[in-house]
Amino acid sequence: MNHAPKDTRSAAQKARDTASIIGCLKHEGYVPTPEAEAVHNQVARGEISSEEAIAIFRERALQLERKARVLTDNGEEL
């Protein structure tokens, strides 16, 4: 079974890269939520993989999209 190569960046490099990514996302309108931060922290602690986090965020986005569609179809405002 193949494993992803170990990340050899230092903690400071990882923090800088993470801050840069979050800065870019905020520039694009991303607003961090406590739930999203919890998932990011689980990845940082190695409790879940990045792939699992992506799946979590994808499912949340699909749920929000479904909810928005139902509200719109019912003539309600978001």
N, C-alpha and C positions, 0 to 999 in steps of 0.2 A: 504494500500500500504506500503510495507516494504521499509525502507530507510537504507542506509549503516550507520554503527555506526560513530559518529562524531570522527574525528581524534583529539586525545587529546595530541599529541606531541607539544612541544613548537616550536616557530619559529626557534630557534637555532638547535633543533633536526631535523626539516624538512630540513633546509639548509644543515646540515651535511649529511643527508641521500641522498638528491638530488646530492650533490657534489660527494658522493661515487658512486652513480649510473652512473653519467656522466663520472667519472674517469674510471669506468669499461668499459663503452661503448667506450670511446676514446682508451683504451687499445686494444679493439677489432676492431679498425679502424673507429669508428664513427667520423664524422666531423660535428660539429654543424653548422647549417645554420641559417641565420636571420629568415627564415620562421619557422623552427623548434623551435627556441627560442621563437618566438611569440606565438606558440601554447602552449609551456611549461608555459609561463607567463600567458596565459589565464587560464590554469588549476590552477596555483598558486593563481590567483586572484579570483577563484571560478566562472569564467564566463562560463566555459565549464567543463564537467566531464572528468575524466580519460578515461572512455569508449568512449566518443566523440573524445578525442585526439587520442586514439588508432585507431579509425575508420578513422580519417583524415590521420594519418601516413600510415595506411594500403592502403588506396586509392592512396596516393602519390606513395607508393612503387609499386603498380600495374601499375600505369601510367608510371613510369620509366621503369618497366619491359617490358611493351608493346612497348614503344619507342625504347628500346634497341633491342627488337626482330625485329622490322621493319627495323632498321638500319642494323642489322646483315643480315637479309633476303635480303636486297638490296645491300649487299657487302660493306657497308660503315663502317668506323671505328668509335668506340665509343669515 
